[in-house]
Amino acid sequence: MSGRVLVGVKRVIDYAVKIRVKPDNSSVVTDGVKHSMNPFCEIAVEEAVKMKEKKLIKEVVAVSCGPQQAQETIRTALAMGADRGIHVEVTGKDYETLGPLQISKIMAALAKKEEAQLIILGKQAIDDDCNQTGQMTAALLDWPQGTFASEVSLEGDKIKVVREVDGGLETIKINVPAVITADLRLNTPRYATLPNIMKAKKKKIANMKPADLGVDITSRLEVLRVDEPPQRQAGVKEHKHGARNLAEGTL
């Protein structure tokens, strides 16, 4: 396979930031909060760049959906080694209700437009933990999928994927074109060096809207309320006879 790979890169609240819920319980506070690339998306970018370095593919295209700030996330992917970026601009209420189904529609439309042979996504995002975008994208395109990948290798016109499943590891072979979602142990993402950060500023980022792709991003879901998890209650210290009394029903 020597084609084009699309990699999804999502802008999320940084993993080290303490999440706060808005006073009206409509969502979480995002203004003035540090954002970064979703860690699983970093792994997806790294895997695509490694494929290009091995001359297994010819181009890596980083895709992000969201407001203007999403271009910062794309620039990070470009500094890691992606060749160019596509920013699908979504703002306001549409961005607040943007979910896996809407992203999947956009990725599927871009895959057709760009004539991509492979889509690599993080298995999930750390903000919503949905773990749905890769599966939905594969379904919309009618492509095979290799999810929760901890190892990926190209074998002719097939891709060998080692998947992390509940019972251990599962090895599958799928045809190209395909969708792969990256698990934690697939690789260790590289740091963007200063020279590559400077080079990334000269790389092209195409800007478009969902309507340009013929995609309707209307959401069928409504968030009724967002609450912080209840505070953990303090433990109770039992005396030495507590366990026996509890068993006898006398405590």
C-alpha positions as CSV (number, residue, x, y, z in Angstrom):
1,M,0.0,0.0,0.0
2,S,1.4,3.4,-0.9
3,G,-1.5,5.7,-0.6
4,R,-2.9,8.5,1.6
5,V,-3.7,8.2,5.3
6,L,-6.1,10.4,7.2
7,V,-5.4,10.8,10.9
8,G,-8.0,12.3,13.2
9,V,-6.6,14.8,15.8
10,K,-9.0,16.0,18.5
11,R,-8.5,19.1,20.7
12,V,-9.4,18.3,24.2
13,I,-8.9,19.7,27.7
14,D,-5.4,18.8,28.8
15,Y,-5.2,15.6,30.8
16,A,-3.5,17.4,33.7
17,V,-6.3,20.0,34.1
18,K,-8.9,19.6,36.9
19,I,-12.3,19.6,35.2
20,R,-14.8,22.0,36.5
21,V,-18.5,22.1,35.8
22,K,-20.2,25.3,34.8
23,P,-22.5,26.9,37.5
24,D,-25.6,26.3,35.3
25,N,-24.6,22.6,34.9
26,S,-24.8,22.9,31.1
27,S,-21.3,21.6,30.4
28,V,-17.7,21.9,31.7
29,V,-15.6,25.0,31.8
30,T,-13.4,25.4,28.7
31,D,-12.6,29.2,28.6
32,G,-9.1,29.9,29.8
33,V,-8.4,26.2,30.2
34,K,-5.3,24.6,28.7
35,H,-6.1,22.3,25.7
36,S,-3.9,19.8,23.9
37,M,-4.1,16.9,21.4
38,N,-6.0,13.9,22.7
39,P,-3.3,11.4,23.8
40,F,-4.8,8.5,21.7
41,C,-4.7,10.8,18.7
42,E,-1.0,11.4,19.3
43,I,-0.5,7.7,19.1
44,A,-2.5,7.6,15.8
45,V,-0.3,10.4,14.3
46,E,2.9,8.6,15.4
47,E,1.8,5.3,13.8
48,A,1.0,7.1,10.5
49,V,4.3,9.0,10.5
50,K,6.2,5.8,11.1
51,M,4.5,4.2,8.2
52,K,5.6,7.1,6.0
53,E,9.1,6.9,7.2
54,K,9.2,3.2,6.2
55,K,7.9,4.3,2.8
56,L,4.7,2.2,3.2
57,I,2.5,5.3,2.5
58,K,3.0,8.5,0.6
59,E,1.1,11.1,2.6
60,V,-0.2,11.8,6.1
61,V,-3.1,14.2,6.4
62,A,-4.2,15.4,9.8
63,V,-7.8,16.3,10.3
64,S,-9.5,18.2,13.1
65,C,-13.0,19.4,13.6
66,G,-13.8,22.4,15.8
67,P,-13.3,26.1,16.2
68,Q,-10.3,28.1,15.1
69,Q,-8.2,26.8,17.9
70,A,-8.3,23.3,16.4
71,Q,-5.6,24.5,14.0
72,E,-3.2,24.5,16.9
73,T,-3.8,20.8,17.3
74,I,-3.3,20.3,13.6
75,R,0.0,22.2,13.8
76,T,1.2,19.8,16.5
77,A,0.5,16.9,14.2
78,L,2.3,18.6,11.4
79,A,5.3,19.2,13.7
80,M,5.2,15.4,14.5
81,G,5.6,14.7,10.8
82,A,2.2,14.9,9.1
83,D,2.4,16.5,5.6
84,R,-0.7,18.7,5.6
85,G,-3.8,19.4,7.5
86,I,-7.6,19.8,7.0
87,H,-9.5,22.0,9.5
88,V,-13.3,21.4,9.3
89,E,-14.6,24.5,11.1
90,V,-17.5,23.9,13.5
91,T,-18.4,26.6,16.0
92,G,-21.1,27.7,18.5
93,K,-23.9,25.4,19.3
94,D,-22.9,23.0,16.5
95,Y,-19.6,22.5,18.2
96,E,-21.2,22.0,21.6
97,T,-23.3,19.1,20.2
98,L,-20.6,17.7,18.0
99,G,-20.5,13.9,18.7
100,P,-19.0,10.7,17.2
101,L,-21.7,10.3,14.6
102,Q,-21.1,13.8,13.2
103,I,-17.3,13.4,13.2
104,S,-17.7,10.0,11.5
105,K,-19.8,11.5,8.7
106,I,-17.1,14.2,8.2
107,M,-14.2,11.6,8.2
108,A,-16.1,9.3,5.8
109,A,-16.8,12.3,3.4
110,L,-13.1,13.3,3.5
111,A,-11.9,9.8,2.9
112,K,-13.8,9.7,-0.3
113,K,-12.8,13.3,-1.3
114,E,-9.1,12.6,-0.6
115,E,-9.2,9.1,-1.9
116,A,-7.6,7.8,1.3
117,Q,-6.6,4.2,1.7
118,L,-6.4,4.2,5.4
119,I,-7.9,6.1,8.4
120,I,-6.2,6.0,11.7
121,L,-7.9,7.4,14.8
122,G,-7.4,7.2,18.5
123,K,-9.6,4.5,20.1
124,Q,-11.3,7.2,22.2
125,A,-11.0,10.7,23.4
126,I,-10.2,11.5,27.0
127,D,-13.0,14.1,27.3
128,D,-16.1,12.0,26.4
129,D,-14.6,8.4,26.3
130,C,-17.1,7.5,23.6
131,N,-15.0,5.0,21.7
132,Q,-17.4,5.2,18.7
133,T,-15.9,7.3,16.0
134,G,-13.7,4.6,14.4
135,Q,-16.4,2.0,14.3
136,M,-19.0,4.4,12.9
137,T,-16.6,5.7,10.2
138,A,-15.9,2.1,9.1
139,A,-19.6,1.4,9.0
140,L,-20.4,4.5,6.9
141,L,-17.7,3.7,4.4
142,D,-18.3,-0.1,4.5
143,W,-14.6,-0.6,5.2
144,P,-13.1,-3.3,7.5
145,Q,-11.9,-2.1,10.9
146,G,-9.1,-3.0,13.3
147,T,-9.9,-1.4,16.6
148,F,-7.9,-1.3,19.9
149,A,-4.7,-1.9,17.9
150,S,-1.5,-2.5,19.8
151,E,0.5,-3.6,16.7
152,V,0.0,-2.8,13.0
153,S,1.9,-4.2,10.1
154,L,1.3,-4.0,6.3
155,E,1.4,-7.3,4.4
156,G,0.8,-6.7,0.7
157,D,-2.8,-5.6,0.2
158,K,-3.7,-6.5,3.8
159,I,-3.1,-5.1,7.2
160,K,-2.2,-7.3,10.2
161,V,-3.6,-5.9,13.4
162,V,-3.0,-7.2,16.9
163,R,-6.0,-6.1,19.0
164,E,-6.3,-5.7,22.8
165,V,-9.4,-7.5,23.9
166,D,-10.8,-8.5,27.3
167,G,-9.3,-12.0,27.1
168,G,-5.8,-10.9,26.0
169,L,-4.7,-10.3,22.4
170,E,-6.5,-11.0,19.1
171,T,-4.7,-11.0,15.7
172,I,-6.7,-10.2,12.6
173,K,-5.9,-9.5,8.9
174,I,-8.1,-6.9,7.1
175,N,-8.2,-5.7,3.5
176,V,-7.3,-2.1,2.5
177,P,-9.0,0.4,2.6
178,A,-9.6,0.2,6.3
179,V,-10.1,2.0,9.6
180,I,-7.7,1.5,12.5
181,T,-8.1,2.8,16.0
182,A,-5.0,3.1,18.2
183,D,-4.7,1.7,21.7
184,L,-2.3,2.8,24.4
185,R,0.5,0.3,23.7
186,L,0.7,0.8,19.9
187,N,3.7,3.1,20.2
188,T,5.2,6.0,22.1
189,P,4.6,9.3,20.4
190,R,7.6,11.4,19.6
191,Y,8.1,15.0,20.9
192,A,7.9,17.7,18.3
193,T,11.4,19.3,18.0
194,L,11.8,23.0,17.6
195,P,13.0,22.8,14.0
196,N,10.0,20.6,13.1
197,I,7.7,23.1,14.9
198,M,9.1,25.9,12.7
199,K,8.7,23.7,9.6
200,A,5.1,23.0,10.5
201,K,4.3,26.7,10.3
202,K,4.9,26.5,6.6
203,K,2.8,23.4,5.9
204,K,-0.7,23.9,4.5
205,I,-3.9,23.6,6.4
206,A,-7.1,23.6,4.2
207,N,-10.1,25.2,5.8
208,M,-13.7,24.0,5.1
209,K,-17.1,23.6,6.6
210,P,-19.2,20.4,7.0
211,A,-21.6,21.8,4.4
212,D,-18.7,21.9,1.8
213,L,-18.6,18.1,2.3
214,G,-22.3,17.7,2.1
215,V,-22.5,16.6,5.7
216,D,-25.4,17.5,8.0
217,I,-24.0,17.7,11.6
218,T,-27.4,18.2,13.3
219,S,-27.3,16.3,16.6
220,R,-30.1,14.0,17.7
221,L,-28.9,14.0,21.3
222,E,-29.6,16.6,24.0
223,V,-27.5,17.0,27.1
224,L,-29.9,17.6,30.0
225,R,-27.4,18.2,32.8
226,V,-23.7,17.8,33.7
227,D,-22.8,17.1,37.3
228,E,-19.5,16.5,39.1
229,P,-19.1,13.0,40.6
230,P,-20.1,12.9,44.3
231,Q,-17.2,13.4,46.7
232,R,-15.7,10.2,48.1
233,Q,-16.9,9.5,51.6
234,A,-14.5,9.0,54.4
235,G,-13.8,5.4,55.4
236,V,-14.9,3.8,58.7
237,K,-12.3,2.3,61.0
238,E,-13.5,-1.0,62.5
239,H,-12.4,-2.4,65.9
240,K,-10.7,-5.8,66.0
241,H,-14.0,-7.7,66.6
242,G,-15.8,-5.8,63.8
243,A,-15.5,-8.4,61.1
244,R,-16.8,-11.2,63.4
245,N,-19.6,-9.1,64.7
246,L,-20.6,-8.1,61.1
247,A,-20.7,-11.7,60.1
248,E,-22.9,-12.5,63.1
249,G,-25.1,-9.6,62.3
250,T,-24.5,-7.9,65.7
251,L,-22.5,-4.8,64.4
